[in-house]
Amino acid sequence: MKLYNKPLTIAKAIGIKKGDVISLVGGGGKTTTMYYLAGELVKSGMKVVITTTTHIFPPDDSHTLLLTKDPNDLVRAFKNVNPVVLADSHDKEKLKGVDPLFITDVSRLADVTIIEADGARNMPFKAPNDHEPVIPQSSTIVIPVVGAETAYKPLTGEWTHRTERISEITGLKEGEIITPEIIARTLLHPMGGMKGVPKDAAFIPLINKADTRGDIKAAREISSYLFDGGVKKTIITSHKYRTFIKPFPCNCHVTAIILAAGGSSRMGKPKQMLEIGGKTLVSIVIENILASIIDEIIIVTQPDLPLIGGNEYPEIKRVVNKEWQRGQSSSMKAGLNAVDKKTDAVMFFMADQPMVDTDIINRLVTAFQESKKPIVSPMYNGKKGAPVLFKRGLFDELNLIQGDRGGRGLLEVYPVEYVNIEMPFAAMDVDTPEEYEKLRGMVDKKG
């Protein structure tokens, strides 16, 4: 059983390895991303150089600045500090960047070299001018950065840098609305985000400042247009309110289906509406999924038990199962019939498992992204549990299941990628008043 217990990081989402030379271009947020990446890579044991081929502000006192053109100075610096911020010299308030040819020497001494290769004057969206970007030809990864908040804003200097360039590339007139398609078109254009990208370099757009649910939705829309243009993976991030890192590979779209139409016969009342800490069980499940790297959420409910208000969680697709009394399989089918056409896998959630937190969900999705097996299931201290993920190739078989059964029988037929979760309480569901009281006690203790 392969372990998927490492926390999700930007470096892991991008797929950075020893020897990589990473150039960041585009909108604001490059410097923040550069330092986040460096911190993650240093923690993993790599020697990292942070530098620029244009201009950046000097680092704060927590980082060591090295001004040199001599590779031997870098060798000496690494004996005492890591990462090293490298520049040529001071140029007024900013640091003057190194010669792009010097990066080849630097990359032989560092495990990973991270370069800010153009400026944006803190604007979230830009297109390059004639003299930029300055991307070293030794770059193995190029990351164009754009702010999610730019979507559906007017094309003006308030939101964009080099506004006239964006207009030239896309045909959008100043003052017209910047759609996700316009953002993607700019990033994909040879005079936009693709300008100066070395032939063999990976091109991985990073959509930052996804600080609200609306911003995350816009970022996913941008990603979809980028995939249509041939991009294989995007990264969606936020650092303002919470750390949110969403690797969004093409052909890895996951839909969560919350099966919330059960009758709760042993509980005697709708268990989905039981409260813990002032929130219903189903609300806790929804919010755990929303904070994860899941792409789409569907909730299946009874006709007379909507569970969530009409204005709550607008990004969730709601499905009413009029045949809920036929058992769990009817809700499973109702959810499957509502999934997005781009969905590559579904993950079935119970509405009474609030202890399945965001970290567990992310580990299961990561396993799906990395495994060729058609099913991914958690193992809670050696016991199979929920939620279980099924790839699209099994949807037809899931639709054949009858009665009060889910898809667990398929785990005995097809190869399964099991993910070890050393949190046995996460598998706990609520079927009786006694189990509810036990769960409340566990949540209070955990809180």
C-alpha positions as CSV (number, residue, x, y, z in Angstrom):
1,M,0.0,0.0,0.0
2,K,1.5,3.3,-1.1
3,L,1.6,6.2,1.4
4,Y,0.0,9.5,0.5
5,N,0.5,11.1,3.8
6,K,2.7,14.1,2.8
7,P,1.0,17.4,3.0
8,L,0.0,19.1,-0.2
9,T,2.5,21.8,-1.2
10,I,2.9,24.1,-4.2
11,A,6.2,22.3,-5.0
12,K,4.5,18.9,-4.9
13,A,1.5,20.2,-6.9
14,I,3.9,21.5,-9.6
15,G,6.1,18.4,-9.5
16,I,9.4,20.1,-8.8
17,K,12.5,17.8,-8.7
18,K,16.2,18.2,-8.2
19,G,17.8,20.1,-11.1
20,D,14.8,22.2,-12.0
21,V,15.2,25.8,-13.0
22,I,11.9,27.6,-12.5
23,S,11.0,30.9,-14.2
24,L,8.0,32.9,-12.9
25,V,6.4,35.4,-15.3
26,G,3.1,37.3,-15.6
27,G,1.0,39.1,-13.0
28,G,1.5,40.0,-9.4
29,G,2.2,37.4,-6.7
30,K,5.3,36.0,-8.3
31,T,7.6,37.1,-5.4
32,T,5.3,35.6,-2.8
33,T,5.0,32.4,-4.7
34,M,8.8,32.3,-5.2
35,Y,9.5,32.5,-1.4
36,Y,6.7,30.0,-0.6
37,L,8.3,27.6,-3.0
38,A,11.8,28.1,-1.6
39,G,10.6,27.5,1.9
40,E,8.9,24.2,0.9
41,L,11.9,23.0,-1.0
42,V,14.3,23.8,1.8
43,K,12.2,21.9,4.2
44,S,12.4,18.9,1.9
45,G,16.2,19.1,2.1
46,M,17.0,20.9,-1.2
47,K,19.5,23.7,-1.7
48,V,17.6,26.6,-3.3
49,V,18.6,29.8,-5.0
50,I,16.1,32.7,-5.3
51,T,17.0,35.2,-8.0
52,T,15.8,37.5,-10.8
53,T,16.8,38.4,-14.3
54,T,15.0,41.7,-14.0
55,H,14.5,43.6,-10.7
56,I,13.1,42.6,-7.3
57,F,13.0,44.2,-3.9
58,P,15.6,43.1,-1.4
59,P,14.6,40.3,0.9
60,D,13.7,40.8,4.6
61,D,16.1,40.0,7.4
62,S,15.0,36.3,7.5
63,H,16.8,35.7,4.2
64,T,20.4,36.1,3.2
65,L,21.3,38.3,0.2
66,L,24.3,37.5,-1.9
67,L,25.5,40.1,-4.5
68,T,28.0,38.4,-6.8
69,K,28.9,37.2,-10.3
70,D,31.2,34.5,-9.0
71,P,29.8,31.0,-8.6
72,N,32.4,30.3,-5.9
73,D,30.7,32.8,-3.6
74,L,27.5,30.7,-3.9
75,V,29.4,27.6,-2.9
76,R,30.7,29.3,0.2
77,A,27.2,30.8,1.0
78,F,25.5,27.4,0.9
79,K,27.8,26.2,3.7
80,N,26.0,28.5,6.1
81,V,22.6,29.4,4.7
82,N,19.8,28.0,2.6
83,P,18.0,29.4,0.6
84,V,20.3,32.1,-0.9
85,V,18.8,35.2,-2.5
86,L,21.1,36.0,-5.4
87,A,21.4,39.3,-7.3
88,D,24.0,41.2,-9.4
89,S,23.9,44.4,-7.4
90,H,21.7,47.1,-5.9
91,D,19.9,49.3,-8.3
92,K,18.3,52.2,-6.3
93,E,15.5,50.6,-4.3
94,K,15.5,47.2,-6.0
95,L,18.1,44.5,-6.8
96,K,19.5,44.2,-10.3
97,G,19.0,40.8,-11.7
98,V,21.7,38.3,-12.8
99,D,22.7,37.6,-16.4
100,P,20.5,34.8,-17.8
101,L,23.6,33.0,-18.9
102,F,24.8,33.0,-15.3
103,I,21.8,30.8,-14.3
104,T,23.5,27.8,-16.0
105,D,26.4,28.1,-13.5
106,V,24.0,28.7,-10.6
107,S,21.8,25.6,-11.4
108,R,24.9,23.4,-11.2
109,L,25.4,24.4,-7.6
110,A,21.8,24.6,-6.4
111,D,19.2,21.7,-6.3
112,V,16.5,24.1,-7.5
113,T,16.8,27.6,-8.9
114,I,13.8,29.9,-8.8
115,I,13.8,33.1,-11.0
116,E,11.4,36.0,-11.2
117,A,11.7,36.8,-14.9
118,D,9.5,39.9,-15.3
119,G,7.6,42.6,-13.4
120,A,4.0,43.5,-13.1
121,R,3.8,46.5,-10.7
122,N,1.6,44.4,-8.5
123,M,-1.1,44.1,-11.1
124,P,-2.8,40.7,-11.2
125,F,-2.9,40.4,-15.0
126,K,-0.4,41.4,-17.6
127,A,1.1,40.8,-21.1
128,P,4.8,41.3,-21.7
129,N,6.4,44.3,-23.4
130,D,9.0,44.0,-26.1
131,H,12.0,43.6,-23.7
132,E,10.4,41.0,-21.5
133,P,10.2,38.4,-20.1
134,V,13.8,37.5,-19.5
135,I,13.5,33.7,-19.3
136,P,16.8,31.8,-19.2
137,Q,17.0,29.1,-21.9
138,S,18.0,26.6,-19.2
139,S,14.6,26.9,-17.5
140,T,12.9,23.5,-17.1
141,I,9.6,24.9,-15.8
142,V,7.9,28.2,-16.7
143,I,5.0,29.4,-14.5
144,P,2.8,32.2,-15.8
145,V,1.0,33.8,-12.8
146,V,-2.4,35.5,-13.0
147,G,-4.8,36.7,-10.2
148,A,-8.2,35.0,-10.1
149,E,-9.8,38.3,-9.1
150,T,-9.2,39.7,-12.6
151,A,-12.0,37.6,-14.0
152,Y,-15.1,39.6,-14.9
153,K,-13.3,42.9,-14.2
154,P,-12.9,45.7,-16.9
155,L,-9.8,45.8,-19.0
156,T,-8.3,48.9,-17.3
157,G,-5.1,49.9,-15.6
158,E,-6.7,49.2,-12.3
159,W,-6.5,45.5,-12.9
160,T,-3.9,45.0,-15.7
161,H,-0.3,45.9,-16.5
162,R,0.4,46.6,-20.2
163,T,-3.3,47.0,-20.9
164,E,-2.7,47.8,-24.5
165,R,-0.7,44.6,-25.0
166,I,-3.6,42.5,-23.7
167,S,-5.9,44.4,-26.1
168,E,-3.6,43.7,-29.0
169,I,-3.4,40.0,-28.2
170,T,-7.1,39.4,-27.6
171,G,-8.9,42.1,-29.5
172,L,-10.6,43.1,-26.2
173,K,-11.1,46.9,-26.1
174,E,-10.2,48.9,-23.0
175,G,-13.1,49.0,-20.6
176,E,-14.6,45.7,-21.8
177,I,-15.0,42.7,-19.4
178,I,-12.1,40.3,-18.9
179,T,-13.6,36.8,-19.1
180,P,-11.8,33.6,-18.1
181,E,-11.5,32.8,-21.8
182,I,-9.7,36.1,-22.4
183,I,-7.3,35.4,-19.6
184,A,-6.5,31.9,-21.0
185,R,-6.1,33.3,-24.5
186,T,-3.5,35.8,-23.2
187,L,-1.6,33.1,-21.3
188,L,-1.5,30.8,-24.3
189,H,-0.5,33.5,-26.9
190,P,3.1,33.5,-28.2
191,M,3.3,37.2,-27.4
192,G,1.6,36.7,-24.0
193,G,2.3,34.0,-21.4
194,M,4.1,31.8,-23.9
195,K,6.5,34.4,-25.0
196,G,10.1,33.3,-24.5
197,V,9.2,29.9,-23.1
198,P,12.0,27.4,-24.0
199,K,10.9,24.6,-26.3
200,D,11.4,21.8,-23.7
201,A,10.2,23.6,-20.6
202,A,7.0,22.5,-18.8
203,F,4.4,25.3,-18.9
204,I,2.3,25.3,-15.7
205,P,0.0,28.3,-15.2
206,L,-0.5,29.4,-11.6
207,I,-3.8,31.2,-10.8
208,N,-3.3,32.9,-7.4
209,K,-5.5,35.0,-5.1
210,A,-8.3,32.4,-5.2
211,D,-9.5,33.9,-1.9
212,T,-13.2,33.4,-2.2
213,R,-15.5,30.7,-3.6
214,G,-16.3,32.9,-6.5
215,D,-12.5,33.4,-7.2
216,I,-12.0,29.6,-7.1
217,K,-14.8,29.1,-9.6
218,A,-13.3,31.7,-11.9
219,A,-9.9,30.0,-11.6
220,R,-11.4,26.7,-12.6
221,E,-13.0,28.3,-15.6
222,I,-9.7,29.8,-16.6
223,S,-8.1,26.3,-16.2
224,S,-10.8,24.7,-18.4
225,Y,-10.0,27.1,-21.3
226,L,-6.2,26.5,-20.8
227,F,-6.8,22.7,-21.0
228,D,-8.7,23.3,-24.3
229,G,-5.6,25.1,-25.5
230,G,-3.3,22.1,-24.7
231,V,-2.1,22.9,-21.1
232,K,-1.8,19.7,-19.1
233,K,-1.9,21.1,-15.5
234,T,-2.7,24.4,-13.7
235,I,-2.2,25.3,-10.0
236,I,-4.8,27.3,-8.1
237,T,-3.6,28.9,-4.8
238,S,-4.6,31.3,-2.0
239,H,-2.7,32.4,1.0
240,K,-4.8,35.3,2.3
241,Y,-7.4,33.6,4.4
242,R,-6.2,30.0,4.3
243,T,-3.6,28.0,2.5
244,F,-5.4,26.6,-0.5
245,I,-3.4,24.7,-3.1
246,K,-5.3,23.1,-5.9
247,P,-3.4,21.1,-8.5
248,F,-5.8,20.9,-11.4
249,P,-4.4,18.3,-13.9
250,C,-6.2,17.8,-17.2
251,N,-8.2,14.5,-17.1
252,C,-8.3,14.5,-13.3
253,H,-11.7,16.2,-12.7
254,V,-13.2,14.8,-9.5
255,T,-16.8,15.2,-8.4
256,A,-18.0,14.7,-4.8
257,I,-21.4,13.1,-4.5
258,I,-22.9,13.5,-1.0
259,L,-25.5,10.8,-0.4
260,A,-27.9,12.6,2.0
261,A,-31.3,11.1,1.1
262,G,-31.3,8.3,3.7
263,G,-34.2,7.8,6.0
264,S,-32.2,7.5,9.3
265,S,-34.5,4.7,10.5
266,R,-32.3,3.7,13.5
267,M,-31.8,7.3,14.6
268,G,-35.5,8.1,14.5
269,K,-35.0,11.6,12.9
270,P,-32.9,13.0,10.1
271,K,-29.3,12.5,11.2
272,Q,-28.0,14.8,8.5
273,M,-29.6,17.7,10.5
274,L,-28.0,16.8,13.8
275,E,-25.7,19.6,15.1
276,I,-22.2,19.5,16.4
277,G,-20.6,22.8,17.4
278,G,-23.5,24.8,16.0
279,K,-23.3,23.2,12.6
280,T,-25.3,20.4,11.1
281,L,-23.5,17.2,10.1
282,V,-24.2,17.7,6.5
283,S,-22.9,21.3,6.6
284,I,-19.6,20.1,8.1
285,V,-19.2,17.5,5.4
286,I,-19.9,20.2,2.7
287,E,-17.4,22.6,4.1
288,N,-14.7,20.0,4.4
289,I,-15.2,19.2,0.7
290,L,-15.3,22.9,-0.3
291,A,-11.9,23.4,1.4
292,S,-10.4,20.5,-0.5
293,I,-9.1,20.0,-4.0
294,I,-12.4,18.4,-5.2
295,D,-13.7,20.1,-8.4
296,E,-17.4,19.7,-8.2
297,I,-20.0,18.9,-5.5
298,I,-23.4,17.3,-5.9
299,I,-25.7,16.7,-2.9
300,V,-28.6,14.2,-3.3
301,T,-31.5,14.7,-0.9
302,Q,-35.1,13.7,-0.3
303,P,-38.0,15.8,-1.9
304,D,-39.2,17.1,1.5
305,L,-35.7,17.3,3.2
306,P,-33.6,19.9,1.3
307,L,-31.0,20.0,4.2
308,I,-29.5,23.3,3.0
309,G,-31.2,26.7,2.3
310,G,-31.6,28.0,-1.2
311,N,-28.9,30.7,-0.8
312,E,-26.4,28.4,1.1
313,Y,-23.5,27.0,-0.9
314,P,-24.5,28.3,-4.3
315,E,-21.6,26.4,-6.0
316,I,-23.2,23.0,-5.1
317,K,-25.4,21.2,-7.5
318,R,-28.6,19.9,-5.8
319,V,-30.3,16.7,-6.9
320,V,-33.6,15.5,-5.5
321,N,-34.1,11.8,-5.4
322,K,-37.8,11.0,-5.6
323,E,-37.1,7.3,-5.3
324,W,-34.9,7.5,-2.2
325,Q,-36.9,4.8,-0.5
326,R,-35.4,2.3,-3.0
327,G,-32.2,2.6,-1.1
328,Q,-28.7,4.0,-1.4
329,S,-28.2,2.8,-4.9
330,S,-31.0,5.1,-6.1
331,S,-29.2,8.2,-4.7
332,M,-25.9,7.0,-6.1
333,K,-27.5,6.8,-9.6
334,A,-29.2,10.2,-9.2
335,G,-25.8,11.7,-8.4
336,L,-24.1,10.0,-11.3
337,N,-26.7,11.2,-13.7
338,A,-25.9,14.8,-12.7
339,V,-22.1,14.8,-12.9
340,D,-20.3,17.2,-15.2
341,K,-19.4,15.8,-18.6
342,K,-15.7,16.5,-17.8
343,T,-15.8,14.4,-14.7
344,D,-13.1,11.7,-14.6
345,A,-14.0,10.2,-11.2
346,V,-16.6,10.4,-8.5
347,M,-16.1,10.2,-4.8
348,F,-19.2,9.1,-2.7
349,F,-19.5,10.8,0.7
350,M,-21.9,10.0,3.5
351,A,-23.7,12.9,5.1
352,D,-22.9,11.7,8.6
353,Q,-19.1,11.5,8.5
354,P,-17.9,15.0,9.6
355,M,-14.5,13.6,10.7
356,V,-13.5,13.0,7.1
357,D,-11.5,16.2,7.0
358,T,-9.9,18.2,4.1
359,D,-6.6,16.5,4.5
360,I,-8.1,13.0,4.1
361,I,-10.0,14.1,1.0
362,N,-6.9,15.6,-0.5
363,R,-4.9,12.5,0.1
364,L,-7.5,10.4,-1.7
365,V,-7.6,12.7,-4.7
366,T,-3.8,12.8,-4.8
367,A,-3.8,9.0,-4.9
368,F,-6.3,9.1,-7.8
369,Q,-4.0,11.5,-9.7
370,E,-1.0,9.3,-9.2
371,S,-2.5,5.8,-9.5
372,K,-3.7,3.8,-12.5
373,K,-6.1,1.7,-10.4
374,P,-9.8,2.4,-11.0
375,I,-10.8,2.6,-7.4
376,V,-9.3,4.6,-4.4
377,S,-10.4,3.7,-0.9
378,P,-9.2,4.8,2.6
379,M,-8.0,2.2,5.1
380,Y,-8.7,3.4,8.6
381,N,-6.1,1.5,10.7
382,G,-6.6,-1.6,8.5
383,K,-10.4,-1.2,8.0
384,K,-12.0,-0.2,4.7
385,G,-14.1,3.0,4.9
386,A,-15.6,5.9,3.1
387,P,-15.4,8.0,1.0
388,V,-14.5,5.8,-2.0
389,L,-13.5,7.1,-5.4
390,F,-14.5,5.4,-8.7
391,K,-13.0,6.3,-12.1
392,R,-15.4,7.0,-15.0
393,G,-14.8,3.5,-16.5
394,L,-16.9,2.1,-13.7
395,F,-19.9,4.4,-13.9
396,D,-21.9,2.0,-16.0
397,E,-21.4,-0.8,-13.4
398,L,-22.3,1.6,-10.6
399,N,-25.6,2.3,-12.4
400,L,-26.4,-1.4,-12.4
401,I,-26.4,-1.7,-8.6
402,Q,-29.8,-2.2,-7.0
403,G,-31.3,-1.8,-3.5
404,D,-29.8,-0.4,-0.4
405,R,-26.3,-0.9,-1.5
406,G,-23.4,1.3,-2.7
407,G,-20.4,0.5,-4.8
408,R,-18.4,-1.3,-2.2
409,G,-18.9,-4.7,-4.0
410,L,-16.8,-3.4,-6.8
411,L,-13.8,-3.3,-4.4
412,E,-13.8,-7.1,-4.5
413,V,-13.7,-7.2,-8.3
414,Y,-11.3,-4.5,-9.5
415,P,-7.9,-3.3,-8.4
416,V,-8.0,-0.8,-5.5
417,E,-5.5,1.9,-4.4
418,Y,-5.8,1.8,-0.6
419,V,-4.7,4.9,1.3
420,N,-3.7,4.3,4.9
421,I,-5.4,6.8,7.2
422,E,-4.1,6.6,10.8
423,M,-7.2,8.2,12.2
424,P,-9.7,5.5,13.0
425,F,-12.3,7.9,14.4
426,A,-12.6,9.5,10.9
427,A,-14.4,6.4,9.7
428,M,-17.1,6.9,12.3
429,D,-20.7,7.5,11.1
430,V,-23.8,8.2,13.0
431,D,-26.7,5.7,13.0
432,T,-27.9,5.8,16.6
433,P,-28.3,8.4,19.4
434,E,-25.5,6.7,21.3
435,E,-23.1,7.1,18.3
436,Y,-24.2,10.7,18.0
437,E,-23.3,11.4,21.6
438,K,-20.0,9.6,21.2
439,L,-19.2,11.7,18.1
440,R,-20.1,14.9,19.9
441,G,-17.7,14.0,22.6
442,M,-14.9,13.3,20.2
443,V,-15.4,16.5,18.3
444,D,-15.4,18.5,21.6
445,K,-12.2,16.8,22.6
446,K,-10.5,17.4,19.3
447,G,-11.6,21.1,19.3
